Amino acid sequence: MALNRQIKILLYGGNIWYFGEGMLGPLFAVFTERAGGDILDITWAWATYLILAGLLYIVVGKITDKYDNAEKIMVLGYAFNALFTFGYLFVSTTWHLFIVQAGLGIAAAMATPTWDALYAKHEDRKHGGFQWGLAGGEAQIITGIAIVVGGYIVSLGSFTALFITMGTVQVMATIYQARILRKK
């Protein structure tokens, strides 16, 4: 079964993004501790991301339905994600971490529901299960590989090297996903 152009862009761009995002994984706790945080700071930072993203998923979904601008909002979300990933380079206190996590939550709210809506819009209904299986399965595989790569980058280098690598990969994902803005 051949994948259409839009599904390929969404799938491959998403995989690039999952690789960049996945490198931090469980290292988030170690990084938070190095920034002076404790277990409660880790939980509050992660909760900040999840609650803000969750609330804004609903708002962004409503906006993109009303204005039919999902492609633009998705690409902008990817760009913000890369920007806030580079923001980790400037984290020296837990408050800085909360700001970065809030920014990443906003970015996720812009990118994720729009990606899902676009993927659903362009899927081949006859092979929808397989195409959604590709999206979910590849995301898990890529993230698993990225976690190992991220661990090696930090163990052989530093968190600075990790965040530069993550941000650069996410910029590449943004550029790749922006291809969806071009009409046939």
Rosetta blueprint (number, residue, H / E / L):
1 M L
2 A L
3 L L
4 N L
5 R H
6 Q H
7 I H
8 K H
9 I H
10 L H
11 L H
12 Y H
13 G H
14 G H
15 N H
16 I H
17 W H
18 Y H
19 F H
20 G H
21 E H
22 G H
23 M L
24 L L
25 G L
26 P L
27 L H
28 F H
29 A H
30 V H
31 F H
32 T H
33 E H
34 R H
35 A L
36 G L
37 G L
38 D L
39 I H
40 L H
41 D H
42 I H
43 T H
44 W H
45 A H
46 W H
47 A H
48 T H
49 Y H
50 L H
51 I H
52 L H
53 A H
54 G H
55 L H
56 L H
57 Y H
58 I H
59 V H
60 V H
61 G H
62 K H
63 I H
64 T H
65 D H
66 K H
67 Y H
68 D L
69 N L
70 A H
71 E H
72 K H
73 I H
74 M H
75 V H
76 L H
77 G H
78 Y H
79 A H
80 F H
81 N H
82 A H
83 L H
84 F H
85 T H
86 F H
87 G H
88 Y H
89 L H
90 F H
91 V L
92 S L
93 T L
94 T H
95 W H
96 H H
97 L H
98 F H
99 I H
100 V H
101 Q H
102 A H
103 G H
104 L H
105 G H
106 I H
107 A H
108 A H
109 A H
110 M H
111 A H
112 T H
113 P H
114 T H
115 W H
116 D H
117 A H
118 L H
119 Y H
120 A H
121 K H
122 H H
123 E L
124 D L
125 R H
126 K H
127 H H
128 G H
129 G H
130 F H
131 Q H
132 W H
133 G H
134 L H
135 A H
136 G H
137 G H
138 E H
139 A H
140 Q H
141 I H
142 I H
143 T H
144 G H
145 I H
146 A H
147 I H
148 V H
149 V H
150 G H
151 G H
152 Y H
153 I H
154 V H
155 S H
156 L H
157 G L
158 S L
159 F H
160 T H
161 A H
162 L H
163 F H
164 I H
165 T H
166 M H
167 G H
168 T H
169 V H
170 Q H
171 V H
172 M H
173 A H
174 T H
175 I H
176 Y H
177 Q H
178 A H
179 R H
180 I H
181 L H
182 R L
183 K L
184 K L
